[in-house]
Amino acid sequence: MTEVWGSAPQRNRVQVRHVPGTPCWTSLLVHDLEATKDFYGGLFGWTYSDPGPCRLGPCVRATIDGRDVAGLGELPPDRRLPTEWTTYLASDDADVTAEWIRCSGGTVGVGPIAAEDVGRLVLASDPAGAPFGVRQAQDASGPRTPAVPGTPVWHELLTHDAAVAVKFYKALFPYELKPADSVDADRLTLHLDGRPVASVRGAGAALRRPHWTTWFEVADTDAAARRAEELGGRVLRGPHDEPAGRTASVADPEGAVLTLVRTPR
């Protein structure tokens, strides 16, 4: 399902190099693609484009105003895996990054594989078990969208211990660490070239499964959280104010967790 694993049509691309380690794409593999399309279409106003034949099964690209913002794909019926949004980190050499993942205690599940016009892709998990992807763009380009409702604007790793987790990711990419501007004590921001690109939050041993979460911009966090429930999702943490904006954590009908955020204007 290479289209879901980071591909985007050339008409929606601009020539922009992602610094290695920068989150550059997000995708979701689910058990019921049509129901998932209805949920996110109702929540974000996404429309969908058909990328043509996909490697593992049906897949679509989610679009806002004609621009690709995410990938959705359907798992084979015999793959009863938990559903979760997957964050892809940019790399100049996916093969080298895959070796560093293995050497640093992570696991490479898929790849590196060639993926049509994308370049090379890897699906992996860090030592705590959080899945993530690596994307080496063939032409050093990628989809760029403004922070408008329905678009991904931030990525955060939710894990047991933030300090332990970042040791692994710093072995892969030259992140600089800074304490996050947050009430959470165990929260760090990852910087590249002096720019914040992602965050890592420690939730302690009670966390059931470490995972990356994608933050999606919304026009009204409170209304979006209510809408998620109306569409069959669940509110995990209700709307509240943070330095990053007004946020809420929700799960879609299959349990994939995402964050809704209204960033300060």
C-alpha positions as CSV (number, residue, x, y, z in Angstrom):
1,M,0.0,0.0,0.0
2,T,2.7,2.4,-1.0
3,E,0.3,5.2,-1.7
4,V,-0.8,5.2,1.9
5,W,2.8,4.9,3.0
6,G,3.6,8.5,1.9
7,S,2.9,8.8,-1.8
8,A,1.4,12.0,-3.1
9,P,0.6,13.0,-6.7
10,Q,2.9,15.3,-8.4
11,R,0.2,17.9,-8.9
12,N,0.1,18.5,-5.2
13,R,3.8,18.7,-4.6
14,V,6.2,21.6,-4.2
15,Q,9.9,21.3,-4.2
16,V,10.7,21.5,-0.5
17,R,13.4,19.4,1.2
18,H,12.5,17.9,4.6
19,V,15.4,18.0,7.0
20,P,16.1,14.4,8.1
21,G,14.0,13.6,11.1
22,T,11.2,16.0,10.3
23,P,7.7,14.4,10.3
24,C,6.7,14.6,6.6
25,W,3.6,12.4,6.2
26,T,0.9,10.6,8.2
27,S,-1.2,7.6,7.3
28,L,-3.7,5.2,8.8
29,L,-4.4,1.5,8.1
30,V,-7.9,0.4,9.1
31,H,-10.2,-2.6,9.0
32,D,-13.2,-0.8,7.4
33,L,-12.1,1.8,4.9
34,E,-15.5,3.1,3.9
35,A,-16.6,3.6,7.5
36,T,-13.3,5.4,8.2
37,K,-13.7,7.6,5.2
38,D,-17.2,8.6,6.5
39,F,-15.9,9.4,9.9
40,Y,-13.0,11.7,8.8
41,G,-15.0,13.2,6.0
42,G,-17.7,14.2,8.5
43,L,-15.1,15.4,11.1
44,F,-12.7,17.3,8.8
45,G,-14.5,17.7,5.5
46,W,-12.0,15.5,3.7
47,T,-12.6,14.4,0.2
48,Y,-10.8,11.4,-1.3
49,S,-8.9,10.6,-4.4
50,D,-8.1,7.2,-5.8
51,P,-4.4,6.6,-6.4
52,G,-5.0,3.5,-8.5
53,P,-3.9,0.0,-7.6
54,C,-2.4,-0.4,-4.2
55,R,0.0,-3.0,-3.0
56,L,-1.8,-4.4,0.0
57,G,-5.5,-3.5,-0.6
58,P,-7.9,-0.6,-1.1
59,C,-6.5,2.8,-0.3
60,V,-7.3,6.5,-0.8
61,R,-5.6,9.9,-0.3
62,A,-7.4,12.3,1.9
63,T,-7.5,15.8,0.4
64,I,-8.4,19.4,1.5
65,D,-8.9,21.9,-1.3
66,G,-7.2,19.5,-3.7
67,R,-4.1,19.0,-1.6
68,D,-3.2,15.7,-0.1
69,V,-3.1,15.7,3.7
70,A,-3.0,12.0,4.7
71,G,-3.3,8.4,3.5
72,L,-6.0,5.9,4.4
73,G,-5.7,2.2,3.6
74,E,-7.6,-1.0,4.4
75,L,-5.8,-3.9,6.1
76,P,-6.3,-7.5,4.7
77,P,-9.1,-9.3,6.5
78,D,-6.7,-11.7,8.2
79,R,-4.6,-8.8,9.7
80,R,-6.4,-8.0,13.0
81,L,-3.9,-5.3,14.0
82,P,-4.7,-2.3,16.2
83,T,-5.3,0.8,14.2
84,E,-3.2,3.9,14.8
85,W,-2.0,6.9,12.9
86,T,1.6,6.4,11.7
87,T,4.0,9.4,11.6
88,Y,6.7,9.2,8.9
89,L,10.1,10.8,9.5
90,A,12.1,12.2,6.6
91,S,15.4,10.6,5.7
92,D,18.1,11.2,3.1
93,D,18.9,7.5,3.0
94,A,16.2,5.0,4.2
95,D,18.5,2.1,4.0
96,V,21.1,3.7,6.3
97,T,18.3,4.8,8.7
98,A,16.9,1.2,8.7
99,E,20.3,-0.1,9.8
100,W,20.5,2.5,12.6
101,I,17.0,1.5,13.7
102,R,18.2,-2.1,14.1
103,C,21.5,-1.1,15.8
104,S,19.7,1.2,18.2
105,G,17.2,-1.4,19.5
106,G,14.3,-0.8,17.2
107,T,12.6,-3.2,14.8
108,V,12.2,-2.9,11.1
109,G,8.9,-4.5,10.1
110,V,8.7,-3.5,6.4
111,G,11.4,-2.3,4.0
112,P,13.3,-0.5,2.9
113,I,11.1,-0.7,-0.2
114,A,10.8,1.3,-3.4
115,A,7.5,3.1,-3.5
116,E,6.8,4.5,-7.0
117,D,7.4,8.2,-7.1
118,V,8.0,8.5,-3.4
119,G,11.4,7.0,-3.2
120,R,12.1,4.5,-0.4
121,L,10.0,3.7,2.7
122,V,10.4,1.8,6.0
123,L,7.9,0.8,8.6
124,A,9.5,0.3,12.0
125,S,8.9,0.5,15.7
126,D,11.0,2.0,18.5
127,P,12.3,-0.1,21.4
128,A,9.1,0.7,23.4
129,G,7.0,-0.6,20.6
130,A,5.7,2.7,19.1
131,P,5.3,2.3,15.3
132,F,6.7,4.9,12.9
133,G,7.7,5.2,9.3
134,V,10.8,6.5,7.4
135,R,10.4,8.2,4.1
136,Q,13.1,9.0,1.7
137,A,11.7,11.2,-1.0
138,Q,12.9,10.5,-4.5
139,D,12.8,14.1,-5.5
140,A,13.3,15.7,-2.1
141,S,9.7,17.0,-2.2
142,G,6.6,16.5,-0.2
143,P,3.1,17.7,0.3
144,R,2.9,21.1,1.9
145,T,-0.4,22.4,3.3
146,P,-1.2,25.5,5.3
147,A,-2.5,25.1,8.9
148,V,-6.1,25.1,7.8
149,P,-8.8,22.9,9.4
150,G,-8.4,19.2,8.5
151,T,-4.6,19.4,8.0
152,P,-2.0,17.8,10.2
153,V,0.0,20.4,12.1
154,W,2.0,18.6,14.7
155,H,3.2,15.1,15.7
156,E,3.8,13.8,19.2
157,L,5.2,10.5,20.6
158,L,3.3,9.3,23.6
159,T,5.5,6.8,25.4
160,H,6.4,5.5,28.9
161,D,9.5,7.7,29.5
162,A,10.3,10.6,27.3
163,A,14.0,10.8,28.2
164,V,14.5,7.1,27.4
165,A,12.6,7.4,24.1
166,V,14.5,10.3,22.8
167,K,17.8,8.5,23.2
168,F,16.7,6.2,20.4
169,Y,15.5,8.9,18.1
170,K,18.6,11.0,18.6
171,A,20.6,8.0,17.4
172,L,18.7,8.2,14.1
173,F,18.5,12.0,13.6
174,P,20.4,15.1,14.9
175,Y,17.6,16.3,17.2
176,E,18.2,19.0,19.8
177,L,16.1,18.7,22.9
178,K,14.3,21.4,24.8
179,P,11.7,21.2,27.6
180,A,8.2,21.7,26.2
181,D,6.3,24.7,27.1
182,S,3.7,22.6,28.9
183,V,2.3,21.7,32.3
184,D,3.4,18.1,31.7
185,A,6.7,17.5,33.5
186,D,7.9,14.7,31.3
187,R,7.6,16.3,27.9
188,L,10.3,17.3,25.5
189,T,10.3,19.1,22.1
190,L,12.5,17.9,19.3
191,H,14.2,20.6,17.3
192,L,16.0,20.5,13.9
193,D,18.0,23.5,12.7
194,G,16.6,25.5,15.6
195,R,13.0,24.8,14.6
196,P,10.6,22.7,16.7
197,V,9.3,19.7,14.7
198,A,7.8,17.2,17.1
199,S,7.3,16.4,20.8
200,V,7.7,13.4,23.1
201,R,5.5,13.0,26.2
202,G,6.1,10.4,28.9
203,A,2.9,8.9,30.3
204,G,4.4,6.4,32.7
205,A,3.9,2.7,33.1
206,A,0.1,3.0,32.9
207,L,0.3,3.7,29.2
208,R,-1.0,0.6,27.4
209,R,0.8,1.0,24.1
210,P,3.3,3.7,23.1
211,H,2.3,5.4,19.9
212,W,2.8,8.5,17.7
213,T,-0.2,10.9,17.5
214,T,-1.0,13.3,14.7
215,W,-2.5,16.7,15.7
216,F,-5.1,18.0,13.2
217,E,-6.1,21.6,13.0
218,V,-9.8,22.4,13.6
219,A,-11.7,25.6,13.5
220,D,-13.4,24.9,16.9
221,T,-12.0,22.3,19.2
222,D,-15.1,22.0,21.4
223,A,-17.4,21.6,18.4
224,A,-15.0,19.1,16.7
225,A,-14.8,16.9,19.8
226,R,-18.6,16.8,20.0
227,R,-18.7,16.0,16.3
228,A,-16.3,13.1,16.8
229,E,-18.6,11.6,19.3
230,E,-21.6,12.1,17.0
231,L,-19.8,10.2,14.3
232,G,-19.0,7.2,16.5
233,G,-15.7,8.2,18.1
234,R,-14.8,8.8,21.7
235,V,-13.4,11.8,23.6
236,L,-10.4,10.6,25.6
237,R,-9.5,14.0,27.0
238,G,-11.9,16.8,26.7
239,P,-11.1,20.3,25.2
240,H,-8.6,22.2,27.3
241,D,-6.2,25.1,26.8
242,E,-2.4,24.5,26.3
243,P,0.3,26.8,25.1
244,A,0.0,25.1,21.7
245,G,-3.7,26.0,21.6
246,R,-7.0,24.5,22.6
247,T,-6.7,20.8,22.2
248,A,-8.7,17.6,22.7
249,S,-7.7,13.9,22.4
250,V,-10.2,11.6,20.6
251,A,-10.3,8.1,19.2
252,D,-12.0,7.2,15.9
253,P,-14.5,4.3,15.8
254,E,-11.7,1.8,15.3
255,G,-9.7,3.2,18.2
256,A,-7.0,5.2,16.4
257,V,-6.0,8.2,18.6
258,L,-5.6,11.7,17.3
259,T,-5.4,15.2,18.7
260,L,-7.7,18.1,17.7
261,V,-6.1,21.5,18.0
262,R,-7.1,25.1,17.4
263,T,-3.8,26.8,17.2
264,P,-3.5,30.5,18.4
265,R,-4.1,33.0,15.7
